[in-house]
């Protein structure tokens, strides 16, 4: 494979990741509306699950961060505000 093919695969992967993430967030927002749950709560849950998966899969740098749970809540709330 030459460099052009590698670049194409990286760009296509980033686009696919973005589309998939958008679908996940849209579906979570619809589920939240259907159950009458605040979108903030659903967003925080998605963020917490993502961080939990990273820690379970071996990204221990995140788990070493002191107060990572509070950090997740803070980032989730800031994302909700903006």
Secondary structure by P-SEA (a helix, b strand, c coil): ccaaaaaaaaaaaaaaaaaaaaaaaaaaaaaaaaacccaaaaaaaaaaaaaaaaaaacccccccccaaaaaaaaaaaaaaac
